[in-house]
Amino acid sequence: MHPATILVADDDAVARELLAEALKKEGYQVEAFASGEEVIARGREGRVDLVLTDIRMGAVDGLTVLREFKRVSPNTAVVVLTAFGSLEGAIEAIKQGAYDYLAKPFKREDIKLVVKRALDHCRLIRENARFREELKSKGEWSPLVGSSTAMLEVYKLVARVAESKSTVLLQGESGTGKELIARAIHTNGPRRDKPFIPVNCGALPDTLLESEMFGYEKGAFTGAVGTKVGLFESANGGTLFLDEIGELGQALQVKLLRVMQDQEVRRVGSTTSTKVDVRIIAATNRDLEQLVKEGKFRDDLFYRLKVVPITLPSLMERREDIPMLVHHFLQKCATGAAHVVRGVLPETMTLLTQYRWPGNVRELENAIERAVSLSHGPMLTPEDLPEVIRQGTSAEEASLVTGDPLDDAYLTLEEVEKRHLIRVLKETKGNKVKAAKILGIDRRTLYRMAERFGLDLGEELEGAEKEPIGPSGTS
């Protein structure tokens, strides 16, 4: 592996040479320049991993160097050097895309740390680009959007694990795209031509879920008028995606563990087993490790599932991806829309990036779809957004729905989620269909959230409108 190429630009000869010498001792290939013009010219000649540039240099200053490298070599990290006490320019450089800044005089350890982080960042971006190209060459890449460091790590793991047979455990909040990741792993692996079958472990009672997963023989129970092939057999050769695995009952946990160990399945009511070759990808928004400690989830199954864990970041952890996601969803909504929305106003984007998004990407997509439906012009305005987003999280979390004063230092994430749930329910006047849509979750998840927080959806909201009764007689 070749050493990283670093360019140093500073019109102060002493500072320039000291910095170059320090970096050479770390094993880097370093070239030093006395002006912005010279370092820009060198950048056009070949690959550069990192540029360290003084912010104040003659006619071509550090900001000009930054902008030029962003234009001709966007994957090159730029760190600006600034005099101590004059950080305004450095802050502006960060806004324009600089990776970081160093305030003079700086210590050798500070230089080493910033340079290492910057080079790691560049390496990650290059690896991600290569992995995504590899994935595209093998099959259709799922519509995952984002270029934040957190998502780049996810893409890298997906690319590495796709070709293997290993069981994968996807962890993350509701709405973070766990099924998209599962499909990406399947689509870009050797099982791409075989079935991908998703199963929501929280959508059915255990008795029905057992019959769905393992199948049953005729006469196995009342109503079993014929033989049914289970999902494990249907997914043979392919992938079975077990969503909400944390909702699985103890009895089914035992049976799932046995199938994973023996690679064979026995239908309900049968005395014989059938060999199956199924890759398991499981997903959960719950803390399985805590469930193991509480005795609600088997530790042997937990470790069997957690061969390759992938944790998906919440939207709060990747806010820099929100503008990209917004434009992606605008393009998605353009198909079949009454009128085309080309973009969003700056103040609209500000609201979207400041909102807390408890429903994550799914909630963002629903909000954009709603806004496009209600908008009358080519640009989304703040008025097109739901009220909870227009109010903004900072003001919202200051008073919230209960009217209680809020001290962020003492508020738990669970309390924030509970209060936000109550706020959305109040805004929708208790309509659970609308509330679930705003939050970007299904109604079953809404009921589980309410149960977890001790809320009675039928009585919690005084004067709330009841949800319409569906054809099946259930709400």
C-alpha positions in Angstrom: 0.0 0.0 0.0 1.4 3.4 -1.0 1.7 6.1 1.6 -0.9 8.8 1.5 0.0 11.9 -0.5 -0.3 15.1 1.5 0.2 18.7 0.1 1.1 21.5 2.5 0.5 25.1 1.5 1.7 28.0 3.7 3.5 31.2 2.7 5.3 31.1 6.1 8.4 29.1 5.3 9.2 28.1 8.9 5.7 26.9 9.6 5.5 25.1 6.2 8.7 23.2 6.7 8.0 22.2 10.3 4.6 20.9 9.4 6.0 19.0 6.3 8.8 17.5 8.4 6.4 16.3 11.1 4.2 14.6 8.6 7.1 12.9 6.8 8.2 11.4 10.1 4.7 9.7 10.3 5.5 8.0 7.0 3.4 10.2 4.7 4.5 11.4 1.2 4.5 15.2 1.7 5.0 18.0 -0.8 5.2 21.6 0.5 4.2 24.8 -1.4 4.5 28.5 -0.7 1.4 29.7 -2.5 -2.2 28.7 -3.3 -1.4 28.8 -7.1 1.3 26.2 -6.7 -0.8 23.7 -4.7 -3.7 24.0 -7.0 -1.5 23.4 -10.0 0.0 20.3 -8.3 -3.5 19.1 -7.5 -4.4 19.0 -11.2 -1.4 16.7 -11.9 -2.5 13.6 -10.0 -4.2 12.0 -7.0 -3.9 13.8 -3.7 -5.3 12.4 -0.5 -5.1 15.4 1.8 -4.4 19.2 1.6 -3.3 21.2 4.5 -3.6 24.9 3.6 -3.1 28.2 5.4 -6.2 30.3 5.1 -4.4 33.5 4.5 -1.9 33.4 1.6 -1.4 36.2 -0.9 -3.7 36.4 -3.9 -4.9 32.8 -3.8 -6.0 32.1 -0.2 -7.0 28.9 1.5 -10.7 29.2 0.7 -9.9 29.5 -3.0 -7.7 26.3 -2.6 -10.6 24.6 -0.9 -13.1 25.5 -3.6 -10.8 24.5 -6.4 -10.0 21.0 -4.9 -13.7 20.5 -4.2 -14.3 21.2 -7.9 -11.5 19.1 -9.5 -10.9 16.5 -6.8 -14.0 16.2 -4.5 -12.7 13.1 -2.7 -9.6 15.0 -1.5 -9.9 16.1 2.1 -8.9 19.7 2.9 -7.8 20.9 6.4 -7.3 24.7 6.8 -4.7 26.2 9.0 -5.6 29.4 10.9 -4.0 31.8 13.4 -5.1 31.3 16.9 -8.0 33.6 17.8 -9.0 34.1 14.1 -11.5 31.3 13.6 -14.1 33.1 11.5 -12.4 32.0 8.3 -12.0 28.5 9.5 -15.7 28.2 10.3 -16.5 29.5 6.8 -14.2 26.9 5.4 -16.0 24.2 7.3 -19.3 25.4 5.8 -17.8 25.2 2.3 -16.7 21.6 2.8 -13.3 21.6 4.6 -12.9 18.5 6.6 -11.5 20.3 9.7 -9.2 23.1 10.8 -6.1 23.5 12.9 -5.5 26.6 15.0 -1.8 27.8 15.1 0.2 27.1 17.1 -0.7 23.5 17.1 0.7 20.4 18.8 2.2 17.5 17.0 -0.4 15.2 18.5 -3.2 17.4 17.2 -1.7 17.3 13.7 -1.4 13.5 13.8 -5.0 13.1 15.0 -6.6 15.4 12.5 -4.6 14.0 9.6 -5.4 10.4 10.5 -9.1 11.2 10.8 -9.1 13.0 7.5 -7.3 10.2 5.6 -9.6 7.6 7.2 -12.6 9.7 6.0 -11.2 9.8 2.4 -10.5 6.1 2.4 -14.0 5.3 3.5 -15.5 7.4 0.7 -13.3 5.7 -1.9 -14.1 2.3 -0.6 -17.8 3.0 -0.5 -17.6 4.2 -4.2 -15.8 0.9 -5.1 -18.2 -1.2 -3.1 -21.3 0.4 -4.7 -19.9 -0.2 -8.2 -19.3 -3.8 -7.2 -22.8 -4.1 -6.0 -24.2 -2.5 -9.2 -22.2 -4.9 -11.3 -23.7 -7.9 -9.5 -27.4 -6.8 -9.4 -29.8 -4.1 -8.6 -28.8 -2.0 -5.7 -31.7 -1.2 -3.3 -32.8 2.5 -3.3 -30.6 3.4 -0.3 -29.9 7.1 -0.2 -27.2 8.9 1.8 -23.5 9.7 1.8 -23.0 10.4 5.5 -20.1 8.6 7.2 -22.6 6.5 9.1 -24.3 5.3 5.9 -21.0 4.7 4.2 -20.1 2.2 6.9 -23.4 0.4 6.4 -22.8 0.2 2.6 -19.4 -1.2 3.2 -20.8 -3.9 5.5 -23.5 -4.8 3.0 -21.0 -5.2 0.3 -18.8 -7.4 2.4 -21.6 -9.6 3.8 -23.6 -10.0 0.6 -21.5 -12.8 -0.8 -21.3 -14.8 2.4 -23.9 -17.2 3.9 -23.7 -15.7 7.3 -26.8 -14.8 9.3 -27.2 -11.0 9.7 -28.9 -9.1 12.5 -30.1 -5.6 11.5 -30.6 -3.3 14.4 -32.1 0.2 14.4 -35.1 2.3 15.1 -38.4 1.9 13.2 -38.2 3.5 9.8 -34.4 3.4 9.3 -34.6 1.1 6.2 -33.9 -2.4 7.7 -35.9 -4.2 5.0 -34.2 -2.2 2.2 -30.8 -3.3 3.6 -32.0 -6.9 3.8 -33.1 -6.8 0.2 -29.8 -5.2 -0.8 -27.9 -8.1 0.9 -30.0 -10.7 -0.9 -30.1 -9.0 -4.3 -26.3 -8.6 -4.4 -25.4 -12.1 -3.2 -25.4 -15.5 -4.8 -29.0 -16.1 -3.8 -30.3 -13.2 -5.9 -32.2 -15.5 -8.3 -33.9 -17.3 -5.4 -36.9 -16.1 -3.3 -36.6 -13.2 -0.8 -39.5 -13.7 1.7 -40.2 -11.1 4.4 -42.0 -12.1 7.6 -43.2 -9.7 10.2 -42.9 -11.6 13.5 -45.0 -9.0 15.3 -47.9 -9.1 12.9 -49.4 -12.4 13.9 -50.1 -14.4 17.1 -47.6 -17.1 17.7 -50.0 -19.9 16.7 -50.7 -18.5 13.3 -47.0 -17.4 12.8 -45.9 -21.0 13.5 -48.2 -22.3 10.8 -47.0 -19.6 8.4 -43.3 -20.2 9.0 -43.2 -24.0 9.2 -46.4 -25.0 7.4 -48.8 -27.7 8.5 -50.3 -31.1 7.4 -53.9 -31.7 6.7 -55.8 -32.3 9.9 -53.1 -30.9 12.1 -55.6 -28.7 13.8 -59.2 -27.5 13.4 -59.4 -25.8 10.1 -56.4 -27.4 8.5 -58.3 -28.8 5.5 -55.2 -29.2 3.4 -51.5 -29.3 3.5 -49.7 -25.9 3.6 -46.1 -25.3 2.7 -44.4 -23.0 5.2 -42.3 -19.9 4.5 -39.0 -21.7 5.3 -39.7 -24.3 2.5 -40.9 -21.5 0.2 -37.6 -19.6 0.8 -35.5 -22.7 0.1 -32.3 -21.6 -1.6 -33.1 -18.0 -0.9 -33.4 -15.6 2.0 -36.0 -15.4 4.8 -36.2 -11.9 6.4 -37.5 -12.1 9.9 -38.6 -8.6 10.8 -39.3 -7.6 14.4 -37.6 -10.7 15.6 -37.8 -9.4 19.2 -41.6 -10.0 19.2 -41.1 -13.7 18.7 -42.6 -15.8 21.6 -40.5 -18.3 23.6 -41.9 -21.4 22.0 -41.2 -20.1 18.5 -37.7 -19.0 19.5 -36.9 -22.7 20.4 -38.2 -23.9 17.0 -36.4 -21.2 15.1 -33.2 -22.1 16.9 -33.6 -25.8 16.0 -34.2 -25.0 12.3 -31.1 -22.7 12.2 -29.0 -25.5 13.8 -30.3 -28.5 11.9 -31.2 -26.8 8.6 -34.4 -28.7 8.5 -38.0 -27.9 9.2 -41.0 -30.0 10.4 -44.5 -28.9 9.5 -47.1 -28.7 12.3 -48.7 -32.2 12.6 -45.9 -33.9 10.7 -43.6 -36.6 12.0 -40.9 -36.1 9.3 -38.5 -33.2 8.6 -37.5 -31.5 5.4 -34.0 -30.2 4.6 -33.9 -26.5 3.8 -31.1 -24.2 2.7 -32.2 -20.7 3.8 -30.2 -17.7 4.7 -31.6 -15.8 7.7 -31.6 -12.0 8.0 -33.3 -10.8 11.1 -34.2 -7.3 12.1 -35.3 -5.6 15.3 -35.9 -2.1 16.8 -35.6 -3.5 20.3 -32.6 -4.1 22.5 -32.2 -7.9 22.2 -29.4 -7.9 24.7 -31.6 -6.4 27.3 -34.4 -8.8 26.4 -31.9 -11.6 27.0 -31.0 -10.2 30.4 -34.8 -10.0 31.2 -35.3 -13.6 30.2 -37.6 -12.7 27.3 -35.2 -13.7 24.5 -33.0 -16.8 24.4 -29.3 -16.1 24.6 -28.4 -19.0 22.4 -30.8 -17.7 19.6 -29.5 -14.2 20.1 -25.9 -15.3 19.5 -27.0 -17.5 16.6 -28.6 -14.5 14.9 -25.9 -12.0 15.7 -23.2 -13.4 13.5 -22.9 -10.2 11.5 -24.6 -7.3 13.3 -25.4 -4.2 11.3 -26.7 -1.1 13.2 -28.6 1.4 11.0 -28.3 5.0 12.1 -31.4 7.0 13.0 -32.1 10.1 10.8 -30.9 12.2 13.7 -27.5 10.6 13.4 -27.3 11.3 9.7 -29.0 14.7 9.4 -26.6 15.7 6.5 -28.4 13.1 4.4 -31.8 14.8 4.8 -31.5 17.2 1.7 -30.4 14.2 -0.5 -33.3 12.2 0.8 -35.8 15.0 0.3 -34.8 15.4 -3.3 -34.9 11.6 -3.8 -38.5 11.5 -2.5 -39.5 14.5 -4.6 -38.4 12.6 -7.7 -40.2 9.5 -6.5 -43.4 11.5 -6.0 -43.1 13.1 -9.4 -44.4 10.0 -11.1 -48.2 10.3 -11.5 -48.3 13.6 -9.5 -50.9 16.3 -10.6 -48.0 18.8 -10.8 -44.2 18.5 -10.5 -42.5 19.8 -7.4 -38.9 20.7 -8.4 -37.5 21.5 -5.0 -38.0 23.1 -1.6 -37.5 26.6 -0.3 -34.5 27.2 1.9 -36.7 27.8 4.9 -38.6 24.6 4.2 -35.3 22.6 4.1 -34.3 24.3 7.4 -37.5 22.9 9.1 -36.9 19.5 7.6 -33.3 19.3 8.8 -34.1 20.6 12.3 -37.1 18.3 13.0 -36.3 15.2 15.2 -37.9 12.6 12.9 -38.9 9.9 15.5 -40.2 7.8 12.5 -36.9 8.3 10.7 -36.7 7.9 6.9 -40.2 6.4 6.6 -41.7 9.5 8.4 -39.7 11.8 6.1 -41.0 10.1 3.0 -44.6 10.3 4.2 -44.1 14.0 5.0 -42.7 14.7 1.6 -45.5 12.7 -0.1 -48.1 14.6 1.9 -46.5 18.0 1.2 -46.4 17.3 -2.6 -50.0 16.4 -2.6 -51.0 19.6 -0.8 -48.6 22.0 -2.6 -49.8 24.3 -5.4 -46.4 25.5 -6.7 -43.1 24.1 -8.0 -41.4 24.6 -4.6 -42.4 23.2 -1.3 -43.2 25.9 1.3 -43.3 25.6 5.1 -47.1 25.7 4.9 -47.1 22.5 2.9 -45.5 20.6 5.8 -47.4 19.0 8.8 -47.9 21.2 11.8 -45.5 19.1 14.0 -42.7 19.8 11.6 -43.5 23.5 11.1 -43.3 24.0 14.9 -39.8 22.7 14.9 -38.2 20.4 17.5 -36.5 23.0 19.6 -39.7 24.9 20.4 -41.6 21.6 20.5 -39.3 20.1 23.0 -39.3 23.2 25.1 -43.0 22.9 25.9 -44.2 19.8 24.1 -47.8 18.7 24.2 -48.3 18.4 27.9 -47.4 22.0 28.6 -44.8 20.9 31.1 -41.5 22.8 31.3 -38.7 20.8 29.7 -35.1 20.5 30.8 -33.2 18.6 28.0 -30.6 17.6 30.6 -33.1 15.5 32.5 -35.3 14.2 29.6 -34.8 10.6 28.5 -35.2 9.6 24.9 -38.1 7.4 25.9 -39.9 10.4 27.4 -39.3 12.5 24.3 -40.8 9.6 22.2 -43.8 9.3 24.5 -44.5 13.1 24.4 -44.1 13.2 20.7 -46.6 10.3 20.3 -49.1 12.1 22.5 -48.6 15.3 20.4 -49.3 13.5 17.1 -52.3 11.7 18.5 -53.7 15.0 19.8 -53.1 16.7 16.4 -54.9 13.9 14.6 -57.7 13.9 17.2 -57.0 10.3 18.1 -57.2 9.0 14.5 -54.8 6.1 14.7 -54.5 5.7 10.9 -53.4 9.3 10.5 -51.1 9.2 13.5 -49.4 6.0 12.3 -48.9 7.6 8.8 -47.4 10.8 10.3 -45.0 8.7 12.4 -44.1 6.5 9.5 -45.1 3.3 11.3 -47.9 0.7 11.0 -50.8 0.6 13.4 -49.6 -2.5 15.2 -46.4 -0.7 16.0 -48.4 2.3 17.1 -50.4 0.1 19.5 -47.2 -1.5 20.9 -45.7 2.0 21.4 -48.8 3.1 23.3 -48.7 0.0 25.4 -45.0 0.5 26.2 -45.7 4.1 27.3 -48.9 3.1 29.3 -51.2 5.0 26.9 -54.8 3.9 26.3 -55.5 4.7 22.7 -59.2 4.6 23.4 -59.3 6.9 26.4 -56.0 8.8 26.6 -57.1 11.7 24.5 -60.1 13.5 25.9 -62.6 14.3 23.1 -60.6 12.4 20.5 -62.3 11.3 17.3 -62.5 7.5 17.0 -60.8 5.8 14.1 -63.3 4.6 11.4 -64.2 0.9 11.6 -62.8 -1.1 8.7 -64.5 -3.7 6.7 -63.3 -6.4 9.0 -64.8 -4.7 12.0 -61.5 -3.9 13.6 -59.9 -0.5 14.0 
